[in-house]
Amino acid sequence: MFAKPIPGRTTAAAEGEVVVLLIGMRINHFWGVHHWLPVLAAMPRMLRELSRDRSRGLLGYTLLTGSPRTYYVVQYWESKEKLYAYASAPDMFHRKAWAMMNRKEKKSRQHVGLWHETYIAPEGSYESIYADMPPYGLAAVTGVLPVEGRGRRAADRLAHRSVTERKG
């Protein structure tokens, strides 16, 4: 159940563009449970839906909490196109959940806040290092390499280009 740490320093084996979505909610009023509980319950349902169909593009995710009021997910996606396609797909739960929130928005807004941030990081604009850690974050979804494979310094890892990038 608990992953063993990999001794030493590693880096994520990511190649090419990296797409990261941060998405979360904030409970503004705890007593408005009927407003925020459906929002809180919607994310695990979407994650299960995406995990059952890997072709949708979700590579992996980490659930986090910032406080008893804030909950969020760090998601790694295969491409921005697959992220957009999931968000707008009429047969997927996200579209239904978003429609429900839009209908209840005026009443719910005061009780629950929603947010998301999307980052599209081209190759050469991200790097990672993990010291005595099990695969985590980007490394959990792309695999790990010994840090020497990409460079001991952050500047060296940022300068890495994949084989396909070097050919182009």
N, C-alpha and C positions, 0 to 999 in steps of 0.2 A: 504494500500500500504506500509506504513512504520510500521515495527514491533515494538511493545512496548518492552521496556527493561524489563527484569526479575529482580526484586529487589534482592539485595544480591549477593552472589558468587555462581557460578555454574561451572560445569565441563562437558566435553563431555561424552556421554554415550557409547563411542566406546568400542567394545570388540574385542579381537584378533588382528590380523595384520592390520596395516593401510598402504594404498598405496596412495602416494601423487605425483602428476605430476605437475611440474611448467613448463610452456611452453610459449614462447613469441617471440617477434620480436623487432628489432630496425630499425628505419628509419635512414639510413646513409646519404642519400641525399634527401631532401624534393622535389627537382625538378624532381626526377625520379618516379613520381606518378604512371606511368603505370607499374613500377616494383614492388612497395610496396603495392599499393592499392589491387591487387588481393590476396596478402598474408594476409593483414588485414581483408579482407572480408571472407576469407576461414574459420577462426576460428568460427565465429558465425554460419556458415552453419554446421560445424561439431558438435557444441554443440546442435543445434536444432535436428540434426539427432540422436544424442545419447540420448537426452531428450525424443524423441518419442518412443524409444525402451529401456526401463530400463533394460532389460535382457542383454544388452551389457556390463553393469557393472559400468557405471559412476554414482556415488552416488550424486554428486553435484559439484558446481564450483563457483568461484568468479573471476570476471573480474577486472583487476587492471591496472593502468598506473603508470609508474615510472617517466615519464617526457613527454613532447610533442613528444619525439622520441621513447619511449619504451612502449610497451603494452604487458601484459601477463595475464595468467590464472592460478589460483591455482585449480587443479582438485583433487577430492577424488574418488578413485576407489575401487570397491568391492574386486578385487584381481589383482595381477600382470598378471595372465594368461588372464584375460578379457581385460586388457589394451593392452597386446601384440596381442591378437586376433583382437581387433578393429584396431590397427595400421597396421596390415597386411591383413585385410579382403579385397579381391578383389572387393566386391560389396559395400564397404563403401567409402565415400567421401575422407577420409584421404589418401587412397592409390592413388586416382586420383590427389589430390592436391600435394602430394609428388612427383609423376611422373612429374607433370607440373613444379615444382620447380627444379627438377633434369635436365630437358630439358633446362631450362632458367638460370641455375645456374651461368655460367660464366658471362653473361651480368647482371644478377640481383644481384649477390653477392656484388658488390660495392655499390648498392643502398639500400639493405635491408639485415639485419642480422637475423638469426634464432637461437634459442637455446631451449633446454629443459633439465630438471633435474628430475630424478625419484628417489623417496625415498621409500623404503620398511621398515616400522618400525614394528618390532615384538612387541607383547604385552609386556609391562614392559619397553619399551624404548621411550614412549611418555607420555605426560601429558598435561593438559590444565586447565586454569582458566579464567573465564569471570566474571567481576564485573559490575553489573548494565547494562548488555548488552542484546539485543535480541539474539536469537541463531545465531551464526556466525561461519564461518570456519568449523572445524570438528564437532562442536556441532550442526550446521545447518543440517548436513547430517546424524548424528547418534542420535540426541536428546540430551537433557540436564538432568543433575542430580544435586541435591544440592551438593555443594562441600564436605559436610560431608560424602556423600556416597562413596567417594573415598579417603578422607583424606584432612585435612586442609593444610598440607605442600606438596610441590612438591615431596619430597622424598616418602611420603605415596602414592601419586597418581601414581608415577612411579612403586611402588611395587605392584599395583593392578593386580590381575589375575582373569580372568573370570571363571565362574563355570566350563566350559569345560576344561579350562587350568588346574585348580586345580585337576580335576579327572584324567587327563592324567599323 
